[in-house]
Amino acid sequence: MVLIVVGTSLPPACAGGPETRTDAPPSSPAPPAPPPPPVQIGVPVVSPVVLTRYPHDRDAFTQGLQYLGQGVLVESTGLVGASGVRRVELGTGRVLLGVPTPIREAFGEGVTVLNGVAYHLTWRTGVAFALDAVTLRELGRFAYPGEGWGLTHDGRSLVMSDGSSTLFWRDPQTFAVTRRVQVTDGGQPVDHLNELEEVRGSLYANVWLTNRIARIDPATGRVTLWLDVQALTREVSAAASRAGRPLTAEDVPNGIAYVPERGTLLLTGKRWPTVFEVQLPGEQEEGKTPAEDPLR
């Protein structure tokens, strides 16, 4: 598959060193936490049920995550000089293949795979890359205005976040915006939407700097459920401290992947030591249990 670069010219890479999105350089001061996202009366708030745990690279500043099947993940990482896309063995956390974000000065953001192509965003460089999903060889580039944060797809279109309360549907061949929806809860916008995952007709979004994941109706933008992952954050924080490498204020939940053959979610965070396989309370896991059939 050959993709054509979109746009007459691409914006230059960030000059003068990395710009700071507060979760960027590890040495930057911790940002003030935004107010917790609004929770509409009647919208359920649930905590995930942990089924099993997998190791995760402590150096991976996770920006995007997707399960590809057969125990393999695609993951994108951020930070200037450390950004990239990798294929990862879920059961061991081993990197099977990895490439740096093609523009060295770029701050890598989300990734998703659609029709054999891995699309990879950058934060403020204004460029998305198309990579072969198997070899991670670059196939093309797309220019876009504004910031890039999270990325997923619904089988036809790419769905992108930019850190605001708005989600954008983009044509995978041209990267043109075809639709946009504002995400709200109780009529109030939900800002800082970050990593995204499409799950059985709904969209899941990490809300940056919080322990909340929003489940969103893509037709209306309304939040239909809040997933509270603070127990997972506490667990990985304690494990990291015991290992002598505590989490920082930037090491927040970020990373959602759906395992369709089991109906489960994989959740992790920036520089977390663990990927959790979870299900929502009351939902029956499809197929075998992790103990009988680990995703390795």
RAMO-V409007 format. One record per residue. PHI is phi in whole degrees, -180 to 180 (none if undefined). PSI is psi in whole degrees, 0 to 359 (NA if undefined). OMEGA is omega as a letter, one per 20 degrees, with the letter a starting at -180 (NA if undefined). Layout:
phi: <PHI	PHI>
psi: <PSI	PSI>
omega: <OMEGA	OMEGA>
This chain:
phi: <none	-116	-111	-101	-62	-98	100	-76	-153	-101	-66	-68	-65	-55	-101	72	92	-68	-78	-110	-100	45	-98	-83	-69	-58	-84	-71	-65	-65	-75	-66	-70	-69	-61	-60	-60	-64	-124	-71	-59	101	-85	-66	-119	-129	-108	-71	-96	-79	-98	-161	-130	-128	-71	-137	-63	-67	-93	-85	-85	-63	-118	-150	-152	-151	-87	-98	103	54	73	-120	-112	-107	-136	-113	-127	-113	82	-63	89	-128	-79	179	-127	-143	-100	-126	-80	-60	-62	-116	79	-73	-79	-81	-161	-145	-134	-73	-55	-58	-95	-61	-82	-79	-100	-67	-129	-66	-145	-151	-112	-138	53	81	-117	-95	-98	-130	-88	-124	-71	-118	-79	75	-133	-111	-109	-107	-123	-63	-67	-94	-92	63	-76	-69	-109	178	-137	-130	-97	-148	-83	78	-98	-112	-124	-107	-151	-148	-149	-111	97	-126	-116	-80	-123	-128	-111	-129	90	-96	-95	-105	-108	-122	-93	-127	-70	-68	-87	-120	68	-72	-72	-109	-166	-145	-140	-89	-90	-135	-137	64	83	-101	-66	-105	-86	62	-66	-125	-62	-124	-152	-89	-136	49	89	-112	-111	-108	-139	-65	-101	-55	69	-128	-100	-116	-117	-93	-99	-121	-80	-68	-74	-114	82	-78	-75	-107	-165	-112	-103	-95	-111	-63	-66	-67	-61	-62	-64	-71	-65	-65	-65	-66	-67	-63	-81	83	-137	-62	-66	-103	-64	-87	-87	-98	-57	-170	141	-133	-136	-103	-107	-64	-69	-119	71	-115	-114	-108	-125	-149	-153	-68	58	-80	-85	-139	-107	-99	-95	-135	-134	-77	-56	87	-92	-88	-68	-83	76	-82	-77	-56	-66	-82	-146	-63	-82	-120>
psi: <132	129	146	138	131	138	149	334	153	146	149	156	157	130	159	25	172	138	161	112	48	330	15	266	136	337	353	152	150	133	154	138	137	162	149	147	147	148	111	139	128	342	118	147	119	158	139	152	119	127	318	171	143	151	150	143	119	345	356	110	79	128	332	151	137	138	126	350	161	37	20	137	153	135	139	150	157	195	132	129	348	9	148	183	139	152	129	137	114	315	332	343	5	135	116	323	137	147	148	155	129	330	115	324	357	153	109	146	218	166	147	153	125	125	43	5	131	118	131	123	162	159	288	8	340	26	134	143	143	123	148	127	340	310	343	22	138	133	334	176	152	139	142	152	159	198	152	133	275	161	136	191	161	18	341	311	154	146	127	145	156	20	354	200	5	137	145	130	131	145	125	342	329	344	12	143	126	344	153	148	135	133	128	157	119	28	356	139	144	104	175	33	132	243	139	154	133	129	107	48	354	161	135	138	126	137	113	136	17	171	28	139	128	134	126	137	113	341	325	340	0	139	128	347	146	129	117	116	23	330	324	319	317	319	312	330	316	318	319	322	319	328	358	14	77	153	153	176	339	349	68	166	131	110	110	126	141	135	95	326	346	345	29	169	148	126	138	195	177	120	31	149	358	142	126	132	124	164	159	147	136	349	138	126	135	146	208	162	160	325	326	330	70	149	76	NA>
omega: <a	r	a	r	a	r	a	r	r	r	a	r	a	a	r	r	a	r	a	r	r	r	a	a	a	a	a	r	a	a	r	a	r	r	a	a	r	r	a	r	a	r	a	r	a	r	a	r	a	r	r	a	r	r	r	a	r	r	a	r	a	r	r	a	r	r	a	a	r	r	a	r	r	a	r	a	a	a	r	a	r	a	r	r	a	r	a	r	a	a	a	a	a	r	a	r	r	r	r	r	a	r	a	a	a	r	a	r	a	r	r	a	r	r	r	r	r	r	a	a	r	a	a	r	r	a	r	a	r	a	r	a	a	a	a	r	a	r	a	a	r	r	r	r	r	a	r	r	a	a	r	r	r	a	r	a	r	r	a	r	r	r	r	r	a	r	a	r	a	r	a	r	a	a	r	r	r	a	r	a	r	a	a	r	a	a	a	r	r	a	r	r	a	a	a	r	r	a	r	r	r	r	r	a	r	r	a	r	r	r	a	r	r	r	a	r	a	r	a	a	a	r	a	r	r	r	a	a	a	r	r	r	r	a	a	r	r	r	r	r	r	r	r	r	a	r	r	r	a	a	a	r	r	a	a	r	a	r	a	a	r	a	a	r	r	a	r	a	a	a	r	r	a	r	a	r	a	r	r	r	r	r	a	r	r	r	a	r	r	a	a	a	a	a	a	NA>
